[in-house]
């Protein structure tokens, strides 16, 4: 079974975006080896808002990855770089059965919560930003049952970022 990893950044008070969905408060850190993480990943899952945000970057950053965009919007736009679907849980269950590289749950909140509630995420890599937003889109909400985690590691960065790595216990 593949690892289904939530790699995400949040504010110290637990928000993944401002109320308007913006993430311009995020710090980057040159020490973080994002390429090493991407080398572990075979499949990327994202919601349509995250997809639109990735499109705004200009060049598509996930050329060699199998990317799924989950949306209820029909008809789906044409984009040969991604597979559109409205069956988040079913698709994730099927994809996780395989072997090979990990599945990265890129975001956003609309896909994180259903996957958490179905127990489909088995690893959490959460990078805490040294900022308190006060309000915004929470990292976790509407969770139907508690999820016991085991700390696998931490990493501190000179910018003040701290990454926490947990496996589901």
Secondary structure, DSSP 4 states (H G I P E B T S, - for coil): ---EEEEEEEETTSEEE-TTS--TT----TT--HHHHHHHEEEEEEEHHHHHHHHTTSS-TTTTSEEEEE---SSPPP-TTEEEES-HHHHHHHHHTS-SSEEEEEE-HHHHHHHHHTT---EEEEEEES---SSSEESS-S-SS---EEEEEEEE-TTS-EEEEEEE-
